[in-house]
């Protein structure tokens, strides 16, 4: 079965102080491209990658291998919706946000920190 991997773009991008705040959309695009190239390091089996963007990062488009979901409001709420919509699948949410981790954990999703998808640029 394909694991649904949902990445909290704002949280992952914000985990490294590399100037991302000057170009949030560009930072989200770089993360998307890194995910398309490298996937999720150490993952076993096939994965479906979903990158959730919000705010200034809206407008980042999907590419082969990474579906981009633009949250109309809170990115966290969109992530919870995506987890809830796939109850019969293995789900992994990548974020360091404690409240989001709690919310998706209550829905049965696994969680991992930003390092799970940070890798070579």
VENUR-V830666 format. One record per residue. N is the residue number from 0. PSI is psi in whole degrees, -180 to 180 (none if undefined). Layout:
# VENUR-V830666
n->(N/N)
psi->(PSI/PSI)
This chain:
# VENUR-V830666
n->(0/1/2/3/4/5/6/7/8/9/10/11/12/13/14/15/16/17/18/19/20/21/22/23/24/25/26/27/28/29/30/31/32/33/34/35/36/37/38/39/40/41/42/43/44/45/46/47/48/49/50/51/52/53/54/55/56/57/58/59/60/61/62/63/64/65/66/67/68/69/70/71/72/73/74/75/76/77/78/79/80/81/82/83/84/85/86/87/88/89/90/91/92/93/94/95/96/97/98/99/100/101/102/103/104/105/106/107/108/109/110/111/112/113/114/115/116/117/118/119/120)
psi->(143/128/133/117/117/123/127/93/-47/-40/-43/-46/-42/-6/-9/119/75/19/12/-30/-19/-21/78/-41/-45/-39/-41/-37/-41/-40/-46/-47/-38/-41/-41/-37/-47/-15/-148/108/135/1/143/135/176/147/150/117/128/121/118/121/158/169/-132/-16/-5/146/-11/130/158/154/164/126/-16/115/130/128/118/119/131/-23/-117/129/-38/-43/-38/-40/-45/-42/-44/-41/-46/-29/-7/56/-21/11/158/132/136/126/129/111/159/-2/114/-43/-41/-42/-42/-47/-47/-30/-38/-23/3/7/149/158/150/154/172/-28/-21/-26/-6/137/-159/139/none)
